[in-house]
Amino acid sequence: VQLQACGGGLVRAGDSLRLSCVASGRTFSRFAVGWFRQAPGKEREFVGAIYWPGDIDYADSMKGRFTISGDSVKNTVYLQMNGLKSEDTAVYYCVSRPPTTTTYIYWGQGTLVTVSS
């Protein structure tokens, strides 16, 4: 599985941004596909994931402003981020795992989101 994330950039506080993750190498069927992020000097943290065919889970701290959706035909998962804050500045990684494990074993290269205050 190869994961290609894109959509990061420099935005202002309060703006919205949508990240995309395109998977290749296999279909998402029964896989979990989601997002982690890592802010400067901090540990990686789970953002949320979609569990095909459609259940979605978020970290408690991400609920409300972040929305994950997916397009199984395009093998693409999206992360819509609204009301961005400076503390959302991080590298966002697209991740995936098969249903046989709870560990995300496939990681994309990351896309940087910088929120200026």
Phi and psi in degrees as GROMACS dihedral restraints (atoms count N, CA, C in turn):
[ dihedral_restraints ]
;  ai    aj    ak    al  type     phi  dphi    fc
    3     4     5     6     1  -115.0    20    10
    4     5     6     7     1   135.3    20    10
    6     7     8     9     1  -120.0    20    10
    7     8     9    10     1   128.0    20    10
    9    10    11    12     1  -121.3    20    10
   10    11    12    13     1   110.2    20    10
   12    13    14    15     1   -99.0    20    10
   13    14    15    16     1   145.5    20    10
   15    16    17    18     1  -153.8    20    10
   16    17    18    19     1   169.6    20    10
   18    19    20    21     1   112.1    20    10
   19    20    21    22     1    -6.3    20    10
   21    22    23    24     1   -69.8    20    10
   22    23    24    25     1   169.7    20    10
   24    25    26    27     1   167.2    20    10
   25    26    27    28     1  -169.3    20    10
   27    28    29    30     1  -100.8    20    10
   28    29    30    31     1   123.1    20    10
   30    31    32    33     1  -133.4    20    10
   31    32    33    34     1   169.7    20    10
   33    34    35    36     1   -97.4    20    10
   34    35    36    37     1   156.4    20    10
   36    37    38    39     1   -56.6    20    10
   37    38    39    40     1   134.8    20    10
   39    40    41    42     1    96.2    20    10
   40    41    42    43     1   -16.5    20    10
   42    43    44    45     1   -74.2    20    10
   43    44    45    46     1   171.4    20    10
   45    46    47    48     1  -117.2    20    10
   46    47    48    49     1   156.3    20    10
   48    49    50    51     1  -152.1    20    10
   49    50    51    52     1   144.9    20    10
   51    52    53    54     1  -122.2    20    10
   52    53    54    55     1   123.9    20    10
   54    55    56    57     1   -96.2    20    10
   55    56    57    58     1   148.0    20    10
   57    58    59    60     1  -123.1    20    10
   58    59    60    61     1   148.7    20    10
   60    61    62    63     1  -134.8    20    10
   61    62    63    64     1   117.9    20    10
   63    64    65    66     1  -105.9    20    10
   64    65    66    67     1   129.9    20    10
   66    67    68    69     1  -104.7    20    10
   67    68    69    70     1   144.2    20    10
   69    70    71    72     1  -138.4    20    10
   70    71    72    73     1   161.1    20    10
   72    73    74    75     1   106.3    20    10
   73    74    75    76     1   -27.8    20    10
   75    76    77    78     1  -168.8    20    10
   76    77    78    79     1   173.1    20    10
   78    79    80    81     1   -87.7    20    10
   79    80    81    82     1   166.3    20    10
   81    82    83    84     1   -82.8    20    10
   82    83    84    85     1    -3.5    20    10
   84    85    86    87     1   -48.4    20    10
   85    86    87    88     1   120.1    20    10
   87    88    89    90     1    71.3    20    10
   88    89    90    91     1     0.1    20    10
   90    91    92    93     1   -84.2    20    10
   91    92    93    94     1   158.6    20    10
   93    94    95    96     1   -98.8    20    10
   94    95    96    97     1   133.6    20    10
   96    97    98    99     1  -130.8    20    10
   97    98    99   100     1   130.8    20    10
   99   100   101   102     1  -158.9    20    10
  100   101   102   103     1  -155.9    20    10
  102   103   104   105     1  -137.8    20    10
  103   104   105   106     1   138.8    20    10
  105   106   107   108     1  -117.3    20    10
  106   107   108   109     1   163.5    20    10
  108   109   110   111     1  -141.5    20    10
  109   110   111   112     1   154.9    20    10
  111   112   113   114     1  -136.7    20    10
  112   113   114   115     1   113.3    20    10
  114   115   116   117     1   -84.0    20    10
  115   116   117   118     1   157.4    20    10
  117   118   119   120     1   -55.0    20    10
  118   119   120   121     1   125.4    20    10
  120   121   122   123     1    75.8    20    10
  121   122   123   124     1     8.9    20    10
  123   124   125   126     1  -122.4    20    10
  124   125   126   127     1   165.5    20    10
  126   127   128   129     1   -73.8    20    10
  127   128   129   130     1   156.3    20    10
  129   130   131   132     1   -65.4    20    10
  130   131   132   133     1   142.3    20    10
  132   133   134   135     1  -132.6    20    10
  133   134   135   136     1   148.6    20    10
  135   136   137   138     1   -74.2    20    10
  136   137   138   139     1   134.5    20    10
  138   139   140   141     1   -98.7    20    10
  139   140   141   142     1   -54.3    20    10
  141   142   143   144     1   171.9    20    10
  142   143   144   145     1   172.3    20    10
  144   145   146   147     1  -154.5    20    10
  145   146   147   148     1   157.0    20    10
  147   148   149   150     1  -111.3    20    10
  148   149   150   151     1   133.8    20    10
  150   151   152   153     1  -110.4    20    10
  151   152   153   154     1   102.2    20    10
  153   154   155   156     1   -57.6    20    10
  154   155   156   157     1   137.0    20    10
  156   157   158   159     1   -88.9    20    10
  157   158   159   160     1    -1.0    20    10
  159   160   161   162     1   179.7    20    10
  160   161   162   163     1    -7.9    20    10
  162   163   164   165     1   -66.9    20    10
  163   164   165   166     1   141.5    20    10
  165   166   167   168     1  -128.5    20    10
  166   167   168   169     1   140.0    20    10
  168   169   170   171     1  -131.3    20    10
  169   170   171   172     1   143.2    20    10
  171   172   173   174     1  -128.3    20    10
  172   173   174   175     1   150.4    20    10
  174   175   176   177     1   -66.3    20    10
  175   176   177   178     1   145.2    20    10
  177   178   179   180     1   -54.4    20    10
  178   179   180   181     1   -38.6    20    10
  180   181   182   183     1   -72.5    20    10
  181   182   183   184     1   -12.4    20    10
  183   184   185   186     1  -100.0    20    10
  184   185   186   187     1    -9.9    20    10
  186   187   188   189     1   -67.5    20    10
  187   188   189   190     1   139.0    20    10
  189   190   191   192     1   107.5    20    10
  190   191   192   193     1   -48.5    20    10
  192   193   194   195     1  -103.1    20    10
  193   194   195   196     1   -20.1    20    10
  195   196   197   198     1  -110.3    20    10
  196   197   198   199     1   138.7    20    10
  198   199   200   201     1  -133.9    20    10
  199   200   201   202     1   128.6    20    10
  201   202   203   204     1  -104.8    20    10
  202   203   204   205     1   137.5    20    10
  204   205   206   207     1  -144.3    20    10
  205   206   207   208     1   167.7    20    10
  207   208   209   210     1  -146.3    20    10
  208   209   210   211     1   155.7    20    10
  210   211   212   213     1  -126.5    20    10
  211   212   213   214     1   103.5    20    10
  213   214   215   216     1   -68.8    20    10
  214   215   216   217     1   -26.5    20    10
  216   217   218   219     1   -69.5    20    10
  217   218   219   220     1   -40.5    20    10
  219   220   221   222     1   -89.1    20    10
  220   221   222   223     1    -2.1    20    10
  222   223   224   225     1    52.8    20    10
  223   224   225   226     1    43.8    20    10
  225   226   227   228     1  -128.1    20    10
  226   227   228   229     1   137.6    20    10
  228   229   230   231     1  -119.4    20    10
  229   230   231   232     1   141.0    20    10
  231   232   233   234     1  -117.5    20    10
  232   233   234   235     1   150.5    20    10
  234   235   236   237     1  -126.0    20    10
  235   236   237   238     1   106.5    20    10
  237   238   239   240     1   -91.5    20    10
  238   239   240   241     1   123.6    20    10
  240   241   242   243     1  -119.2    20    10
  241   242   243   244     1   121.6    20    10
  243   244   245   246     1  -115.7    20    10
  244   245   246   247     1   156.9    20    10
  246   247   248   249     1    55.3    20    10
  247   248   249   250     1    46.2    20    10
  249   250   251   252     1   -62.1    20    10
  250   251   252   253     1   144.8    20    10
  252   253   254   255     1  -120.7    20    10
  253   254   255   256     1   161.8    20    10
  255   256   257   258     1   -59.9    20    10
  256   257   258   259     1   -32.2    20    10
  258   259   260   261     1   -72.3    20    10
  259   260   261   262     1    -5.4    20    10
  261   262   263   264     1   -84.3    20    10
  262   263   264   265     1    -6.0    20    10
  264   265   266   267     1   -59.9    20    10
  265   266   267   268     1   122.6    20    10
  267   268   269   270     1  -175.5    20    10
  268   269   270   271     1   167.8    20    10
  270   271   272   273     1   -89.6    20    10
  271   272   273   274     1   127.2    20    10
  273   274   275   276     1  -103.3    20    10
  274   275   276   277     1   126.9    20    10
  276   277   278   279     1  -110.9    20    10
  277   278   279   280     1   134.7    20    10
  279   280   281   282     1   -86.1    20    10
  280   281   282   283     1   135.7    20    10
  282   283   284   285     1  -135.1    20    10
  283   284   285   286     1   161.5    20    10
  285   286   287   288     1  -154.0    20    10
  286   287   288   289     1   155.4    20    10
  288   289   290   291     1  -151.4    20    10
  289   290   291   292     1   151.4    20    10
  291   292   293   294     1   -77.3    20    10
  292   293   294   295     1   166.0    20    10
  294   295   296   297     1   -69.2    20    10
  295   296   297   298     1   -10.7    20    10
  297   298   299   300     1   -83.8    20    10
  298   299   300   301     1    -2.1    20    10
  300   301   302   303     1  -144.6    20    10
  301   302   303   304     1   155.6    20    10
  303   304   305   306     1   -98.4    20    10
  304   305   306   307     1     1.1    20    10
  306   307   308   309     1   -95.8    20    10
  307   308   309   310     1   131.0    20    10
  309   310   311   312     1   -78.4    20    10
  310   311   312   313     1   109.3    20    10
  312   313   314   315     1  -100.7    20    10
  313   314   315   316     1   -13.6    20    10
  315   316   317   318     1  -111.3    20    10
  316   317   318   319     1   127.4    20    10
  318   319   320   321     1  -129.5    20    10
  319   320   321   322     1   136.4    20    10
  321   322   323   324     1   -82.5    20    10
  322   323   324   325     1  -178.2    20    10
  324   325   326   327     1   -81.8    20    10
  325   326   327   328     1   -13.2    20    10
  327   328   329   330     1    92.0    20    10
  328   329   330   331     1   147.7    20    10
  330   331   332   333     1  -133.2    20    10
  331   332   333   334     1   134.0    20    10
  333   334   335   336     1   -86.5    20    10
  334   335   336   337     1   129.0    20    10
  336   337   338   339     1  -114.5    20    10
  337   338   339   340     1   123.2    20    10
  339   340   341   342     1  -120.3    20    10
  340   341   342   343     1   123.0    20    10
  342   343   344   345     1  -111.3    20    10
  343   344   345   346     1   117.6    20    10
  345   346   347   348     1   -92.0    20    10
  346   347   348   349     1   142.1    20    10
